[in-house]
Amino acid sequence: MKSYILLCLALVMMGSCSRSLTSDTSRQPTLADYRLGEKWIWKYKGVTTEGEVRSDGEDTREIVNMDGVLGMTIGSDTIPVTDIVRPDESGTPKYDWPLEVGKKWKYENNWTSQDGTTGSQSQEAEVLSYREETVTAGTFMAYTIKYTGRTTNSRGYNSHEEEVWLYAPAVKNFIKLTQSQGDFFYVEELIEYTMPE
């Protein structure tokens, strides 16, 4: 009887461990996870080490109806949500799904800005933790993902950078970003999140 009780306790503990491991793993959001009217508002500010404010404002994104399909407003653009949730086939993605603590990967990105400047990022990424994090918009379970590497551009810019993203599965987005790039420090924090009933 004692052996039977110990076996049952062991199985219960294994089941508990297994559940906690799966709850600490997050999949990429799908189209079905988004709702019409869902809205995110972030406050951002970027300052040089000498105190010069280079950016200061708010960024709003909202899920809207785009000719019968869901779209997300990003600045003056509206992007179909199907594009946002499409799996990244590159070997160096921003988020390497599923997310889980301890996971590491390489992130690379090439871009062209509106003025024609081209640039690239090459970073090592690591998921450091999954825990409650509090920002102005509330308290959420979030992954802390640290990116370390370099950014270069066609105008001769070449700088070491470190970024820490807090990604919250419940809002399908980051809730805070801190970035240090050369003499520039940038913070962006979610100040409001609305999910329609």
C-alpha positions as CSV (number, residue, x, y, z in Angstrom):
1,M,0.0,0.0,0.0
2,K,2.8,2.4,0.9
3,S,4.5,1.7,-2.5
4,Y,1.2,2.4,-4.3
5,I,0.8,5.8,-2.5
6,L,4.4,6.7,-3.3
7,L,3.8,5.7,-7.0
8,C,0.6,7.9,-7.1
9,L,2.5,10.9,-5.6
10,A,5.3,10.5,-8.1
11,L,2.8,10.4,-11.0
12,V,1.0,13.5,-9.7
13,M,4.3,15.3,-9.3
14,M,5.3,14.3,-12.8
15,G,2.0,15.5,-14.1
16,S,2.4,18.8,-12.3
17,C,5.9,19.3,-13.7
18,S,4.7,18.5,-17.2
19,R,1.9,21.0,-17.0
20,S,4.2,23.8,-15.7
21,L,6.7,23.1,-18.5
22,T,4.0,23.3,-21.2
23,S,2.5,26.5,-19.6
24,D,6.0,28.1,-19.9
25,T,6.0,27.4,-23.7
26,S,4.2,29.8,-26.0
27,R,3.2,29.3,-29.6
28,Q,3.0,31.9,-32.3
29,P,-0.4,33.7,-32.4
30,T,-2.8,32.7,-35.2
31,L,-5.5,34.7,-37.0
32,A,-8.1,33.3,-34.7
33,D,-6.4,34.9,-31.7
34,Y,-7.1,38.5,-32.9
35,R,-10.4,40.4,-32.5
36,L,-11.9,43.3,-34.4
37,G,-11.4,46.4,-32.2
38,E,-8.4,45.0,-30.3
39,K,-6.0,47.9,-29.6
40,W,-2.5,48.5,-28.2
41,I,-1.0,51.9,-27.3
42,W,2.7,52.3,-26.4
43,K,4.6,55.3,-25.1
44,Y,8.1,55.7,-26.3
45,K,11.1,57.9,-25.7
46,G,14.6,57.9,-27.0
47,V,17.4,60.0,-25.4
48,T,21.2,60.3,-26.0
49,T,23.7,60.0,-23.2
50,E,24.0,63.9,-23.4
51,G,20.2,64.2,-22.7
52,E,19.1,65.1,-26.2
53,V,15.6,63.8,-26.8
54,R,15.5,62.2,-30.3
55,S,12.0,60.6,-30.1
56,D,9.1,61.0,-27.8
57,G,5.5,60.0,-28.5
58,E,2.9,57.3,-28.7
59,D,2.4,54.4,-31.1
60,T,-1.1,52.9,-31.6
61,R,-2.1,49.7,-33.3
62,E,-5.6,48.5,-33.8
63,I,-7.4,45.6,-35.4
64,V,-9.7,46.9,-38.1
65,N,-11.9,45.6,-40.9
66,M,-10.0,45.7,-44.2
67,D,-12.5,44.9,-47.0
68,G,-13.9,41.9,-45.0
69,V,-10.6,40.7,-43.5
70,L,-8.8,41.6,-40.3
71,G,-6.0,44.2,-40.6
72,M,-3.7,45.9,-38.1
73,T,-3.1,49.6,-38.4
74,I,0.7,50.4,-38.0
75,G,1.3,54.1,-38.4
76,S,-0.4,55.2,-41.6
77,D,-0.3,51.6,-43.0
78,T,-2.8,48.8,-42.5
79,I,-1.4,45.3,-42.8
80,P,-3.5,42.1,-43.1
81,V,-3.3,40.1,-39.9
82,T,-2.6,37.0,-42.1
83,D,0.7,38.6,-43.0
84,I,1.5,39.2,-39.3
85,V,0.8,35.6,-38.3
86,R,2.5,34.0,-41.3
87,P,5.4,31.8,-39.9
88,D,8.8,33.3,-40.5
89,E,10.6,30.9,-42.7
90,S,14.0,32.5,-42.3
91,G,16.7,30.7,-40.2
92,T,17.2,33.9,-38.2
93,P,13.7,35.1,-37.0
94,K,12.9,37.9,-34.5
95,Y,10.9,35.3,-32.4
96,D,11.9,31.7,-32.7
97,W,8.6,29.9,-31.9
98,P,7.7,28.2,-29.6
99,L,9.2,30.5,-27.0
100,E,10.5,28.9,-23.8
101,V,13.0,29.9,-21.1
102,G,16.6,29.1,-22.1
103,K,16.0,29.0,-25.8
104,K,18.7,30.7,-27.9
105,W,18.9,31.7,-31.6
106,K,20.4,34.2,-34.0
107,Y,18.3,37.1,-35.3
108,E,19.3,38.9,-38.5
109,N,17.4,41.7,-40.3
110,N,18.2,43.8,-43.4
111,W,16.2,46.9,-44.0
112,T,15.8,50.1,-46.0
113,S,14.5,53.3,-44.4
114,Q,12.2,55.9,-46.0
115,D,15.2,58.1,-47.0
116,G,16.9,55.1,-48.8
117,T,19.4,54.3,-46.2
118,T,20.0,50.5,-46.0
119,G,21.1,48.7,-42.9
120,S,21.4,45.4,-41.1
121,Q,21.1,44.0,-37.6
122,S,22.8,40.8,-36.4
123,Q,22.0,39.7,-32.8
124,E,22.2,36.7,-30.5
125,A,18.9,36.2,-28.8
126,E,18.0,34.3,-25.5
127,V,14.8,33.9,-23.5
128,L,15.9,34.7,-20.0
129,S,12.7,34.3,-18.0
130,Y,8.9,33.9,-18.0
131,R,7.2,35.7,-15.1
132,E,4.8,38.4,-14.1
133,E,5.9,41.8,-15.4
134,T,4.1,45.1,-14.6
135,V,3.9,48.0,-17.0
136,T,1.5,51.0,-17.2
137,A,-1.1,48.8,-19.0
138,G,-1.2,46.2,-16.3
139,T,0.5,43.0,-15.0
140,F,1.1,40.2,-17.5
141,M,3.0,37.0,-17.7
142,A,5.8,37.8,-20.1
143,Y,9.0,36.4,-21.6
144,T,12.2,38.4,-21.2
145,I,14.1,38.1,-24.4
146,K,17.6,39.7,-24.6
147,Y,19.2,40.5,-28.0
148,T,22.8,41.5,-28.2
149,G,24.7,42.4,-31.4
150,R,25.4,45.1,-33.9
151,T,23.6,47.5,-36.2
152,T,25.2,48.9,-39.3
153,N,24.0,51.1,-42.1
154,S,25.0,52.5,-45.5
155,R,25.9,55.9,-44.0
156,G,28.8,54.4,-42.0
157,Y,26.9,53.8,-38.7
158,N,28.3,50.8,-36.8
159,S,27.2,50.3,-33.2
160,H,27.0,47.6,-30.5
161,E,23.4,47.3,-29.2
162,E,21.5,45.5,-26.5
163,E,17.7,45.1,-26.5
164,V,15.5,43.6,-23.9
165,W,11.9,42.7,-25.0
166,L,9.1,41.7,-22.7
167,Y,6.7,39.6,-24.8
168,A,3.3,38.9,-23.3
169,P,1.4,36.0,-24.9
170,A,-1.9,37.3,-23.5
171,V,-1.6,40.5,-25.6
172,K,0.2,38.8,-28.5
173,N,2.8,41.6,-28.4
174,F,5.6,43.1,-26.5
175,I,4.7,45.1,-23.4
176,K,8.1,46.8,-23.0
177,L,11.3,47.3,-25.0
178,T,14.5,48.8,-23.7
179,Q,17.3,49.4,-26.2
180,S,20.9,50.7,-25.7
181,Q,22.6,51.5,-29.0
182,G,25.9,53.4,-28.8
183,D,25.1,56.8,-27.1
184,F,21.3,56.3,-27.6
185,F,18.9,54.8,-25.0
186,Y,15.3,54.0,-26.0
187,V,12.3,52.8,-24.0
188,E,8.9,51.8,-25.3
189,E,6.1,50.6,-22.9
190,L,2.5,49.5,-23.3
191,I,0.3,52.0,-21.6
192,E,-3.1,50.7,-22.8
193,Y,-4.5,47.4,-24.1
194,T,-8.1,46.8,-25.1
195,M,-9.6,43.5,-26.1
196,P,-13.3,43.7,-27.1
197,E,-15.8,41.3,-25.5
